[in-house]
Amino acid sequence: MICDRYDTAVVPFPFAEQPVLKRRPVVILSGRHFNERNDATVVAMITTAKATAWPSDILIRDLQSASLNAACVIRWRLATIPNELVLRRLGSLSGLDRLACERELANILL
């Protein structure tokens, strides 16, 4: 499945410390053109982060737009996954949540 940048979706997310894939929500970071050309999509984990927090976590403020049911954060644990692993699209980040992503991504790349 091909998604657009800032869509939220469900994928089997890889974990470096475990040989397991866990279905979880993600935010799509790469644009449609990249996703189509490379047959892969760059994603960031979305988590409830009940037990941990990273200083760079971004609180998703508009859960309805993102089609999420509980308070969540975008965690900058990134993966590039084959498009066929994008199981379904949920929603998309609101304008303010997109702006927060852009700001934090700029900070990461400094």
Residue frames as qw, qx, qy, qz and C-alpha x, y, z in Angstrom:
[[0.000, 0.890, 0.456, 0.000, 0.00, 0.00, 0.00],
 [0.400, 0.296, -0.007, 0.867, 1.28, 3.46, -0.88],
 [0.257, -0.816, -0.451, 0.253, 0.59, 6.22, 1.65],
 [0.239, 0.825, -0.002, 0.511, 1.27, 9.94, 1.70],
 [0.351, 0.214, -0.500, 0.762, 3.60, 11.79, 4.04],
 [0.224, -0.170, 0.444, -0.851, 2.01, 12.29, 7.48],
 [0.769, -0.194, -0.403, -0.458, -0.55, 9.54, 7.01],
 [0.444, -0.393, 0.728, -0.345, -0.90, 7.24, 9.97],
 [0.763, 0.197, -0.523, -0.324, -0.94, 3.52, 9.24],
 [0.817, -0.394, 0.392, -0.152, -0.57, 0.08, 10.79],
 [0.612, 0.553, -0.565, -0.010, 2.55, -1.96, 10.03],
 [0.920, -0.315, -0.129, 0.194, 4.47, -4.87, 11.55],
 [0.028, 0.939, -0.302, 0.163, 7.24, -2.77, 13.12],
 [0.824, 0.174, -0.428, 0.328, 10.77, -4.21, 13.45],
 [0.510, -0.839, 0.169, -0.080, 12.61, -4.07, 16.76],
 [0.427, 0.661, -0.591, 0.177, 16.41, -4.20, 16.79],
 [0.205, -0.448, 0.759, -0.426, 16.60, -5.75, 20.26],
 [0.651, 0.081, 0.682, -0.323, 14.03, -8.49, 19.51],
 [0.045, -0.089, 0.815, 0.571, 13.64, -10.77, 16.49],
 [0.173, 0.550, 0.793, -0.195, 9.93, -9.92, 16.47],
 [0.041, -0.260, -0.335, -0.905, 7.63, -7.77, 14.39],
 [0.024, 0.470, 0.718, -0.512, 4.80, -6.15, 16.33],
 [0.101, 0.648, 0.540, 0.528, 1.80, -4.55, 14.63],
 [0.255, -0.591, -0.346, 0.683, 1.64, -0.96, 15.64],
 [0.306, 0.919, 0.249, -0.004, 0.66, 2.47, 14.36],
 [0.566, -0.159, 0.191, 0.786, 3.27, 4.56, 12.58],
 [0.258, 0.860, 0.075, -0.433, 3.47, 7.92, 10.89],
 [0.771, 0.418, 0.271, 0.398, 4.65, 7.94, 7.28],
 [0.307, -0.739, 0.118, 0.588, 7.67, 10.25, 6.88],
 [0.294, -0.141, 0.621, 0.713, 8.59, 9.71, 3.24],
 [0.436, 0.417, -0.026, -0.797, 6.60, 11.24, 0.41],
 [0.839, 0.336, 0.342, -0.257, 4.46, 9.33, -2.08],
 [0.582, 0.729, -0.348, -0.097, 7.00, 9.84, -4.89],
 [0.046, -0.564, 0.806, -0.174, 9.79, 8.24, -2.80],
 [0.644, -0.060, 0.679, -0.347, 7.49, 5.42, -1.69],
 [0.827, 0.489, 0.138, -0.240, 6.45, 4.59, -5.25],
 [0.474, 0.743, -0.473, -0.013, 9.95, 4.82, -6.75],
 [0.032, 0.520, -0.811, 0.266, 11.65, 2.77, -4.06],
 [0.730, -0.209, -0.593, -0.269, 8.86, 0.31, -3.26],
 [0.540, -0.248, -0.603, 0.532, 9.55, 1.18, 0.39],
 [0.237, -0.835, -0.211, -0.450, 8.32, 3.67, 2.98],
 [0.324, 0.209, -0.558, 0.735, 10.11, 5.47, 5.82],
 [0.535, -0.654, -0.416, -0.336, 8.07, 5.39, 9.04],
 [0.028, 0.390, -0.599, 0.699, 8.34, 6.51, 12.67],
 [0.320, -0.288, -0.884, 0.184, 6.86, 4.58, 15.56],
 [0.412, -0.509, -0.014, -0.755, 3.73, 5.76, 17.35],
 [0.490, -0.121, -0.807, 0.306, 3.50, 4.57, 20.94],
 [0.472, -0.790, -0.311, -0.237, 1.57, 5.20, 24.12],
 [0.388, 0.487, -0.468, 0.627, 4.95, 5.38, 25.89],
 [0.663, -0.666, -0.195, -0.282, 3.45, 4.44, 29.24],
 [0.852, -0.427, -0.053, 0.297, 6.73, 3.22, 30.73],
 [0.597, -0.172, 0.180, 0.762, 9.31, 5.35, 28.94],
 [0.261, 0.938, 0.170, -0.149, 9.79, 8.75, 27.37],
 [0.652, 0.141, 0.174, 0.724, 12.34, 10.13, 24.97],
 [0.122, -0.549, -0.121, 0.818, 13.13, 13.86, 25.07],
 [0.076, 0.183, -0.516, -0.834, 12.31, 14.04, 21.34],
 [0.122, 0.437, 0.891, 0.000, 8.85, 12.41, 21.65],
 [0.185, -0.086, -0.199, -0.959, 6.07, 14.43, 20.02],
 [0.308, 0.319, 0.746, -0.496, 2.65, 14.32, 21.62],
 [0.014, -0.316, -0.709, -0.631, -0.07, 13.77, 19.02],
 [0.164, 0.152, 0.385, -0.896, -2.63, 16.42, 19.90],
 [0.640, 0.216, -0.096, -0.731, -5.33, 15.64, 17.33],
 [0.373, -0.114, 0.920, -0.045, -6.07, 11.95, 17.90],
 [0.636, 0.513, 0.454, -0.355, -9.24, 12.09, 15.81],
 [0.467, 0.759, -0.318, -0.323, -7.41, 13.20, 12.64],
 [0.073, 0.519, -0.851, -0.043, -4.78, 10.52, 13.18],
 [0.838, -0.103, -0.361, -0.395, -7.52, 7.93, 13.92],
 [0.392, 0.182, -0.788, 0.439, -5.91, 6.92, 17.20],
 [0.582, -0.576, -0.512, -0.259, -7.88, 5.86, 20.28],
 [0.679, -0.634, -0.202, 0.310, -5.48, 6.69, 23.11],
 [0.080, -0.954, 0.248, 0.145, -2.94, 9.37, 23.97],
 [0.908, 0.147, 0.163, 0.358, 0.16, 8.68, 21.85],
 [0.145, -0.830, 0.314, 0.439, 3.50, 10.11, 20.90],
 [0.781, 0.589, -0.190, 0.084, 5.60, 9.94, 17.78],
 [0.668, -0.598, 0.365, 0.253, 8.88, 8.35, 18.76],
 [0.386, 0.785, -0.416, -0.251, 11.86, 8.84, 16.47],
 [0.548, -0.195, 0.801, 0.138, 12.51, 5.15, 16.14],
 [0.519, 0.564, -0.251, -0.590, 12.60, 4.92, 12.36],
 [0.614, -0.014, 0.769, 0.177, 12.34, 2.06, 9.89],
 [0.394, 0.408, -0.456, -0.686, 12.26, 1.70, 6.14],
 [0.568, 0.083, 0.795, -0.197, 9.78, -1.02, 5.28],
 [0.085, 0.122, 0.790, 0.595, 8.57, -2.59, 2.03],
 [0.392, -0.065, -0.098, -0.912, 5.28, -1.04, 0.89],
 [0.631, -0.186, -0.671, -0.343, 3.52, -4.40, 1.09],
 [0.408, -0.205, -0.737, 0.498, 4.00, -4.32, 4.87],
 [0.227, -0.013, 0.183, -0.957, 1.78, -1.24, 5.17],
 [0.066, 0.281, 0.955, -0.071, -1.32, -3.13, 6.27],
 [0.024, 0.774, 0.598, 0.204, -3.83, -0.28, 6.37],
 [0.128, 0.383, -0.061, 0.913, -4.09, 3.49, 6.46],
 [0.216, -0.507, -0.703, 0.449, -5.63, 4.94, 9.62],
 [0.045, 0.946, 0.292, -0.130, -5.80, 8.72, 9.12],
 [0.556, 0.497, -0.074, 0.663, -3.37, 11.61, 8.90],
 [0.405, -0.358, -0.367, 0.757, -1.70, 14.06, 11.24],
 [0.071, 0.933, 0.341, -0.091, -3.33, 17.46, 11.66],
 [0.403, 0.809, -0.084, 0.420, -1.52, 20.60, 10.55],
 [0.335, -0.829, 0.352, -0.276, -0.21, 21.36, 14.05],
 [0.873, -0.296, 0.381, 0.067, 1.03, 17.80, 14.55],
 [0.790, 0.491, 0.108, 0.352, 2.75, 17.93, 11.14],
 [0.129, 0.889, -0.218, 0.382, 4.47, 21.17, 12.12],
 [0.630, -0.654, 0.398, -0.128, 5.69, 19.59, 15.37],
 [0.929, 0.067, 0.290, 0.222, 7.15, 16.71, 13.32],
 [0.564, 0.726, -0.013, 0.394, 8.89, 19.10, 10.95],
 [0.178, -0.884, 0.308, -0.302, 10.43, 21.03, 13.84],
 [0.765, -0.475, 0.434, -0.019, 11.69, 17.94, 15.64],
 [0.884, 0.306, 0.218, 0.277, 13.04, 16.40, 12.43],
 [0.334, 0.850, -0.157, 0.375, 14.95, 19.63, 11.77],
 [0.440, -0.769, 0.411, -0.214, 16.42, 19.40, 15.29],
 [0.919, -0.143, 0.356, 0.090, 17.44, 15.79, 14.74],
 [0.784, 0.478, 0.162, 0.362, 19.25, 16.61, 11.50],
 [0.030, -0.976, 0.195, -0.092, 21.24, 19.53, 12.94]]
